[in-house]
């Protein structure tokens, strides 16, 4: 009788619960299109210190297809809004005082990310766009946009 490793059982269960086949196999794709490899879920904006314009962007990344392979790449974050009455965008480098330009990621099933940001004092945020840039060149970058709606922590 073959032995079953506990890790194999846990991974099989995890794949069936987090990535059920009915969820991703029923979604139609255009012929020749590469599947989306990473998706942003559970996006939140947390207020750290409103007076100092300090916030935290919290979200999870997961793989809707092929969770048995690891995924790596970088994320670009842009916040769109108004500044001095005109439409403006602020990138991650400006939001982190030049400390972070992109967020690297590498995971197999899912990962959680929390990125502190500081908005310019005269900036009114409206939307957050996260661009996922997979390391695999055969997969195109993918963008998801979320409404800026801070929760008070």
NORLIN-V958713 format. One record per backbone hydrogen bond with DSSP energy under -0.5 kcal/mol. NH is the residue of the N-H (numbers start at 1). CO is the residue of the C=O. Records with the same first field share a line. If there is no record, write none. Layout:
NH = CO, CO
This chain:
5 = 3
9 = 5
10 = 6
11 = 7
12 = 8
13 = 9
14 = 10
15 = 11
16 = 12
17 = 13
18 = 14
19 = 14, 15
20 = 17
23 = 20
24 = 20
25 = 21
26 = 22
28 = 26
33 = 30
39 = 62
41 = 60
44 = 58
45 = 149
46 = 44, 56
47 = 151
48 = 46, 54
49 = 54
52 = 49
53 = 50
54 = 49
55 = 117
56 = 46
57 = 115
58 = 44, 56
59 = 113
60 = 41
61 = 111
62 = 39
63 = 109
64 = 62
69 = 66
71 = 107
73 = 105
74 = 133
75 = 103
76 = 131
78 = 129
79 = 90
80 = 78, 127
81 = 88
82 = 124
83 = 86
84 = 122
86 = 83
88 = 81
90 = 79
92 = 77
95 = 91
96 = 92
97 = 94
98 = 93
99 = 96
103 = 75
104 = 102
105 = 73
107 = 71
111 = 61
113 = 59
115 = 57
116 = 114
117 = 55
118 = 95
119 = 53
123 = 120
124 = 82
125 = 123
126 = 80
127 = 80
128 = 146
129 = 78
130 = 144
131 = 76, 129
132 = 130, 142
133 = 74, 131
134 = 132
135 = 72
139 = 136
140 = 138
142 = 132
144 = 130
146 = 128
148 = 126
149 = 147
151 = 45
153 = 47
